[in-house]
Amino acid sequence: MSQGSNFVDYVKINCRSGHGGAGSSHLHRDKFTAKGGPDGGDGGRGGHVIVKGNAQLWTMLHLKFRKHVIAGNGDSGGSSLRTGKTGRDEILEVPLGTIARNAETGEILFEITKDGETRILTEGGRGGQGNWHFKTPTLQTPRFSQPGEEGKEEWNVLELKILADVGLVGFPNAGKSTLLSVVSAAKPEIADYAFTTLVPNLGIVAYRDNRSFVMADIPGIIEGASQGKGLGIRFLRHIERNSVLLFMIPADTSRTIKEEYSILLRELNEYNAELMHKPRVLAITKSDMLDEELLQEMKKEVPANVPCVFISSVAQKNINELKDMLWAAINQQIG
């Protein structure tokens, strides 16, 4: 199985929570008591469908074929004020950065960002109250109790936004996958044609003194991605969670560096203006093909307001300088 088929960042699941158990309408009887008062216990609550964060997961592949999730029903209450057993909860483990939304309305319900964090996705029905709740001075022996509350059935969507320190932003074939393969242990597919990367790849980049940071190679943006062209919005959403954006423009671009940079910025701005506040670093890739004269000419084209470095992943040119710039940007963001 290729990484493409292993990486699942969107699942739609039918969630059914458990019904609450009925309350008991038992009246106390024993060998000393012929006509005792009410002692019917409450019904147990129905099972919840729960989402739990797991830092060891990077994908929702394990949920891909789980279309229906059904929690257990609560048991009925018993005599002697015994509460019925709670229905079995169904727990769905998800990667950090997962958003839950209602499939019908599109409303965002919550986001999971911490390891071990649990949130109720579909709440189980409450258990019914036993007859002892209804005893009053004028009604000493109520012979009725509450039924349990029905569970809920609903379609929900779980959607992953990757949590990474650095997100690679660039048009198809800008050299993003090649860079990731050089600076980390990730082995993305690399070929000289547009849209080789159909899913985000993640890599751990080793830095000085045993430090490291996470880099995400996001599928190439094309003009119009914010309107859903090409691979569009489905992949732009991954950029939202990265703390630093590394813009990559190849030295052999048919446009000027400024033009290509401004198109990339425009796409991000149209998709989500908040992305414009993230720290940026600019890398001009494939610069091993430039002679000194051409390099100096191209340096004049670089936008003034962004740290920039000319690199070559293949020739390992300026890779350490790039890591230094990214580390500085990440830590400036954290600070």
QUIWO-V104271 format. One record per pair of residues at least 24 apart in sequence whose ideal C-beta (glycine too) atoms are under 7 Angstrom apart, sorted by the first residue. I is the first residue (numbers start at 0). GAP is how many residues later the second one is. Records with the same first field share a line. If there is no record, write none. Layout:
# QUIWO-V104271
I->GAP + GAP
This chain:
# QUIWO-V104271
2->196 + 198
3->194 + 195
5->53 + 55
6->52 + 192
7->51 + 52 + 53 + 56
8->51 + 150 + 151
9->147 + 149
10->49 + 52 + 53 + 147
11->91 + 143 + 145
12->50 + 53 + 54 + 56 + 143 + 145
13->53 + 54 + 141
14->34 + 54 + 106 + 107 + 139 + 141
15->54 + 55 + 135 + 137
16->29 + 30 + 31 + 32 + 54 + 105 + 106 + 107 + 108 + 134 + 135
17->28 + 29 + 53 + 54 + 55 + 56 + 69 + 106 + 107 + 133
18->27 + 54 + 55 + 106 + 129 + 131 + 132
19->25 + 26 + 54 + 104 + 105 + 106 + 107 + 108 + 128 + 129
20->52 + 53 + 54 + 55 + 56 + 63 + 106 + 107 + 127
21->54 + 106 + 123 + 125 + 126
22->54 + 104 + 105 + 106 + 107 + 108 + 122 + 123
23->52 + 53 + 54 + 55 + 106 + 107 + 121
24->106 + 118 + 119 + 120
25->53
26->114
36->98 + 103 + 104
37->93 + 94 + 97 + 103 + 104
38->40 + 41 + 42 + 93
39->37 + 39 + 90 + 91 + 92 + 105
40->36 + 37 + 40 + 41 + 42 + 43 + 89
41->35 + 41 + 42 + 85 + 86 + 87 + 88
42->31 + 33 + 34 + 41 + 84 + 85 + 105
43->30 + 31 + 39 + 40 + 41 + 42 + 43 + 83
44->29 + 41 + 42 + 79 + 80 + 81 + 82
45->25 + 27 + 28 + 41 + 78 + 79 + 105
46->24 + 25 + 40 + 41 + 42 + 43 + 77
47->41 + 72 + 74 + 75 + 76
48->41 + 43 + 72 + 73
49->39 + 40 + 41 + 42 + 68 + 70 + 71
50->41 + 43 + 49 + 61 + 68 + 70
51->39 + 40 + 41 + 64 + 66
52->41 + 43 + 59 + 61 + 62 + 63 + 64
53->39 + 40 + 41 + 61
54->41 + 60
56->36 + 37 + 38
57->37 + 144
58->36
59->34 + 35 + 98 + 100
62->29 + 95
70->53
73->53 + 74
76->53
80->49 + 51
83->43
86->37
93->64
94->65
95->67
96->63 + 64 + 65 + 66 + 144
97->60 + 61 + 62
98->60 + 62
99->56 + 58
100->55 + 56 + 58
101->52 + 54
102->52 + 53 + 54
103->51
120->35
121->30 + 32
122->29
123->27
124->24 + 25 + 26
160->76 + 77 + 79 + 80
161->38 + 40 + 54 + 76 + 79
162->78
163->38 + 50 + 51 + 52 + 77 + 78
164->48 + 49 + 50 + 77 + 78 + 79 + 165
165->47 + 49 + 76 + 78 + 80 + 160 + 164
166->49 + 51 + 71 + 72 + 75 + 78 + 79
167->47 + 48 + 49 + 50 + 78 + 80
168->49 + 52 + 70 + 76 + 77 + 78 + 79 + 95
169->50 + 77 + 78 + 79 + 94
170->49 + 50 + 51
171->48 + 50
172->47
173->46 + 74 + 75 + 76 + 111
174->73 + 75 + 110 + 111 + 138
175->41 + 72
176->24 + 40
177->135 + 136
178->134
179->35 + 37
181->131 + 137
182->32 + 136 + 140
183->31
187->29
193->26
194->24 + 25 + 36
199->35 + 38
204->118
206->116 + 120
212->113 + 114 + 117
215->26
220->43 + 46
222->40 + 44
224->42
225->41 + 44 + 45
232->38
235->35
238->36
239->32 + 35
242->35 + 87 + 90
243->34 + 35 + 37 + 82 + 85 + 86 + 89
244->33 + 35
245->35 + 37 + 80
246->33 + 35
247->35 + 37
248->35
249->35 + 36
250->33 + 34 + 35 + 36 + 38 + 39 + 47
251->34 + 37
255->45
256->27 + 41 + 44 + 45
257->43 + 45
260->42
278->50 + 53 + 54
279->26
280->25 + 26 + 44 + 45 + 48
281->24 + 25 + 26
282->26 + 28 + 39
283->24 + 26 + 27
284->26 + 28
285->26
286->24 + 25 + 30
287->24 + 26 + 27 + 29
